[in-house]
Amino acid sequence: MPIKFGPTVVKHVKNANGTTSKFNQHTYLSGVSTKVLEETIDKPSIKPKYKDKLMKELVKRKKG
């Protein structure tokens, strides 16, 4: 499973017949820009476990 970056957002879409349907929109670590990852690592409130995941993603991107 990919690593989630942000919380899941529930989107409500109005259909043509007047009903609404819901779908979940996920934000994954692989879909976030490198600049945002670097800014997130510099935050003092980030937990060490999550910071380690961010660092591994940056290393993976620099290798490829």
TIKEBA-491302 format. One record per residue: residue number from 0; y, z, x of N, C-alpha, C, O, CB in turn. Coordinates in Angstrom, 1 decimal. Atoms other than C-alpha are relative to their C-alpha. Glycine has a CB too. Layout:
N
VEXKE pos    npy    npz    npx   capy   capz   capx    cpy    cpz    cpx    opy    opz    opx   cbpy   cbpz   cbpx
VEXKE NUM      Y      Z      X      Y      Z      X      Y      Z      X      Y      Z      X      Y      Z      X
...
This chain:
64
VEXKE pos    npy    npz    npx   capy   capz   capx    cpy    cpz    cpx    opy    opz    opx   cbpy   cbpz   cbpx
VEXKE   0   -1.2    0.0    0.8    0.0    0.0    0.0    1.2    0.0    0.9    1.3    0.7    1.9    0.0    1.2   -0.9
VEXKE   1   -1.3   -0.1   -0.8    3.5   -0.7    1.3    0.7    1.3   -0.2    0.5    2.0   -1.2    0.9   -1.2   -0.5
VEXKE   2   -0.8   -1.2    0.0    5.9    2.1    2.0    1.2   -0.2   -0.9    2.0   -1.2   -0.6    0.3    0.5    1.4
VEXKE   3   -1.2    0.1    0.9    8.6    2.7   -0.7    1.2    0.5    0.8    1.1    1.5    1.5   -0.2    0.8   -1.3
VEXKE   4   -1.3   -0.4   -0.6   12.2    2.9    0.5    0.8    0.8   -0.9    1.4    1.8   -0.5    0.7   -1.2    0.5
VEXKE   5   -0.9   -0.8    1.0   14.0    4.1   -2.6   -0.8    0.3   -1.2   -2.0    0.0   -1.3    1.2   -0.9   -0.4
VEXKE   6    0.7   -0.3    1.2   13.1    5.4   -6.0   -0.3   -1.2   -0.9    0.4   -2.2   -0.8    0.8    1.1   -0.8
VEXKE   7    0.3    1.0    1.0   11.5    3.3   -8.7    1.0    0.0   -1.1    1.4    1.0   -1.6   -1.4    0.2   -0.5
VEXKE   8   -1.0    0.2    1.1   14.0    1.9  -11.2   -0.7   -0.7   -1.2   -1.3   -1.7   -1.0    1.3   -0.7    0.5
VEXKE   9    0.5    0.6    1.2   13.0    1.2  -14.8    1.0   -0.9   -0.6    2.1   -0.4   -1.0   -0.5    1.1   -1.0
VEXKE  10   -1.0    1.0    0.5   14.7   -2.0  -16.0   -0.4   -0.2   -1.5   -1.6   -0.4   -1.8    0.0   -1.3    0.8
VEXKE  11    0.2    0.3    1.4   15.1   -2.6  -19.8    0.5   -1.4   -0.2    1.7   -1.7    0.0    0.6    1.0   -0.9
VEXKE  12   -0.4    1.4    0.3   15.2   -6.3  -20.8   -0.2   -0.3   -1.5   -1.2    0.0   -2.1   -0.9   -1.0    0.8
VEXKE  13    0.0    0.3    1.4   16.1   -7.4  -24.3   -0.7   -1.4   -0.2   -0.2   -2.3    0.4    1.4    0.1   -0.6
VEXKE  14    0.7    1.3    0.3   13.7  -10.1  -25.6    0.8   -0.7   -1.1    1.7   -0.2   -1.8   -1.4    0.3   -0.4
VEXKE  15   -0.6    0.8    1.0   14.7  -12.9  -28.0   -0.2    0.5   -1.4    0.6    0.3   -2.3   -0.5   -1.4    0.1
VEXKE  16    0.3   -0.5    1.4   13.1  -11.2  -31.0    0.6    1.3   -0.2    0.4    1.9   -1.3   -1.5    0.1   -0.2
VEXKE  17   -0.7   -1.2    0.3   15.3   -8.1  -30.6   -0.7    1.2    0.6   -0.1    2.3    0.6    0.1    0.2   -1.4
VEXKE  18    0.7   -1.2   -0.6   12.7   -5.8  -28.9    0.4    0.0    1.5    0.9   -0.9    2.1   -1.5   -0.2   -0.2
VEXKE  19   -0.2   -0.1   -1.4   13.0   -4.5  -25.4   -1.3    0.2    0.7   -2.3    0.8    0.2    1.0    1.2    0.3
VEXKE  20    1.1   -0.3   -0.9   10.5   -4.5  -22.6    0.4    0.6    1.3    1.5    0.4    1.7   -0.8   -1.4    0.3
VEXKE  21   -0.3   -0.7   -1.2   10.4   -2.3  -19.6   -0.8   -0.5    1.1   -2.0   -0.9    1.0   -0.2    1.5   -0.2
VEXKE  22    0.8    0.3   -1.2    9.4   -3.1  -16.1    0.6    0.8    1.2    1.8    1.1    1.2    0.0   -1.5    0.4
VEXKE  23   -0.4   -0.8   -1.1    9.5   -1.1  -12.9    0.4   -0.9    1.2   -0.3   -1.9    1.5   -1.2    0.9    0.5
VEXKE  24   -0.5    0.7   -1.2   11.5   -2.4   -9.9   -0.1    1.0    1.2    0.5    2.0    1.2    1.4   -0.5   -0.2
VEXKE  25    0.2   -0.8   -1.2   10.3   -1.0   -6.6    0.8   -0.5    1.2    1.0   -1.7    1.3   -1.5    0.1    0.3
VEXKE  26   -0.7    0.4   -1.2   12.2   -1.1   -3.3   -1.0    0.4    1.2   -1.2    1.6    1.4    1.4    0.7    0.2
VEXKE  27    0.9   -0.2   -1.1    9.8   -1.4   -0.3    0.7    0.0    1.3    1.8   -0.7    1.5   -1.2   -0.9    0.0
VEXKE  28   -0.6   -0.1   -1.4   10.6   -0.6    3.4    0.0   -1.4    0.6    1.0   -1.7    1.4   -0.8    0.9    0.8
VEXKE  29    0.1    1.3   -0.6    9.6   -4.2    4.4    1.1   -0.9   -0.5    1.4   -1.9    0.1   -1.3   -0.6   -0.2
VEXKE  30   -1.0    0.9    0.6   12.3   -5.7    2.1    1.4    0.5    0.3    2.4   -0.2   -0.2   -0.2    0.0   -1.4
VEXKE  31   -1.3   -0.5   -0.3   15.2   -3.7    3.5    0.5   -0.5    1.3   -0.3   -0.7    2.2    0.0    1.6    0.0
VEXKE  32   -0.5    0.5   -1.3   17.5   -5.0    6.2    0.0    1.0    1.1   -0.1    2.2    0.9    1.5   -0.5   -0.2
VEXKE  33    0.1   -0.9   -1.2   17.4   -3.7    9.7    1.2    0.9    0.1    1.1    2.0    0.6   -0.2   -0.9    1.3
VEXKE  34   -1.2   -0.8    0.0   21.0   -2.5    9.5   -0.1    1.2   -0.8    0.3    2.3   -0.4    1.2   -0.9   -0.4
VEXKE  35    0.2   -1.2    1.0   20.2   -0.3    6.5   -1.0    1.0    0.6   -0.8    2.2    0.4   -0.4   -0.5   -1.4
VEXKE  36    1.0   -0.9   -0.6   17.2    1.1    8.3    0.6    0.8    1.1    0.4    2.1    1.2   -1.2   -0.8    0.5
VEXKE  37   -0.6   -0.7   -1.1   19.2    2.0   11.4    1.0    1.0   -0.6    1.1    2.1    0.0    0.7   -1.0    0.9
VEXKE  38   -0.9   -1.0    0.6   21.9    3.7    9.2   -0.7    1.1   -0.6   -0.2    2.3   -0.6    0.9   -0.7   -1.1
VEXKE  39    0.7   -1.1    0.6   19.3    5.7    7.4   -0.6    0.9    1.0   -0.7    2.1    0.8   -1.2   -0.6   -0.9
VEXKE  40    0.6   -0.8   -1.1   17.7    6.9   10.6    1.1    1.0    0.5    0.8    2.1    0.9   -0.5   -0.9    1.1
VEXKE  41   -1.1   -0.8   -0.5   21.1    8.2   11.7    0.5    1.2   -0.9    1.2    2.0   -0.4    1.2   -0.8    0.4
VEXKE  42   -0.4   -1.0    0.9   21.5   10.4    8.7   -0.6    1.4    0.4   -1.8    1.4    0.7   -0.4   -0.3   -1.5
VEXKE  43    0.5   -1.3   -0.3   21.1   14.2    9.4   -1.0    0.6   -1.0   -1.8    1.4   -0.7    1.1    1.0    0.3
VEXKE  44    0.9   -0.6    1.1   19.3   14.9    6.1   -1.3   -0.6   -0.1   -2.1   -0.2   -1.0    0.8   -0.1   -1.3
VEXKE  45    1.3    0.7    0.1   16.3   12.6    6.7   -1.1    0.9    0.6   -0.9    1.6    1.6    0.1   -1.4    0.8
VEXKE  46    1.2   -0.8   -0.4   12.9   14.3    7.0   -0.7   -0.7    1.2   -0.7   -1.9    1.3   -0.9    0.2   -1.1
VEXKE  47    0.6    0.6   -1.2   11.0   13.8   10.3   -1.2   -0.9   -0.4   -1.3   -2.0    0.3   -0.6    1.1    0.8
VEXKE  48    1.1    0.8    0.4    8.0   12.3    8.5    0.5   -1.4   -0.4    0.0   -2.4    0.0   -0.8    0.6   -1.1
VEXKE  49   -0.6    1.3    0.4   10.2    9.6    6.9    0.7   -0.7    1.1    0.7   -1.9    1.2    1.0    0.3   -1.2
VEXKE  50   -0.7    0.6   -1.2   12.2    9.1   10.1   -1.0   -0.8    0.8   -0.8   -1.8    1.4    0.7    1.0    0.8
VEXKE  51    1.1    0.6   -0.8    8.9    8.3   11.9   -0.4   -1.3   -0.6   -0.7   -2.3    0.1   -1.2    1.0    0.1
VEXKE  52    0.4    1.2    0.6    8.0    5.7    9.3    1.1   -1.1    0.2    0.7   -2.3    0.4   -0.2    0.3   -1.6
VEXKE  53   -1.1    0.9   -0.3   11.4    4.1    9.7    0.0   -0.6    1.4    0.2   -1.8    1.6    1.4    0.6   -0.3
VEXKE  54    0.1    0.4   -1.4   11.0    4.0   13.5   -1.1   -1.0    0.2   -1.0   -2.0    0.9   -0.1    1.2    0.9
VEXKE  55    1.1    0.9   -0.2    7.6    2.4   13.2    0.3   -1.4   -0.6   -0.1   -2.4    0.0   -1.3    0.6   -0.7
VEXKE  56   -0.4    1.2    0.6    9.0   -0.3   10.9    0.9   -0.8    0.9    0.8   -2.0    1.1    0.7    0.2   -1.4
VEXKE  57   -0.9    0.7   -0.9   11.8   -1.1   13.4   -0.8   -0.5    1.2   -0.5   -1.6    1.7    1.1    1.0    0.5
VEXKE  58    0.8    0.4   -1.2    9.3   -1.3   16.3   -0.8   -1.3   -0.4   -0.9   -2.2    0.4   -1.0    1.1    0.5
VEXKE  59    0.8    1.2    0.5    7.1   -3.7   14.2    0.9   -1.2   -0.1    0.4   -2.3    0.2   -0.6    0.3   -1.4
VEXKE  60   -0.9    1.1    0.1   10.1   -5.9   13.5    0.5   -0.6    1.3    0.6   -1.8    1.5    1.3    0.4   -0.8
VEXKE  61   -0.4    0.5   -1.3   11.2   -6.1   17.1   -1.1   -0.7    0.8   -0.8   -1.5    1.7    0.5    1.2    0.9
VEXKE  62    1.1    0.7   -0.6    7.7   -7.1   18.2   -0.2   -1.4   -0.5   -0.5   -2.4    0.3   -1.3    0.8   -0.2
VEXKE  63    0.3    1.3    0.6    7.5  -10.0   15.8    1.1   -1.0    0.1    1.0   -2.1   -0.4   -0.2    0.2   -1.4
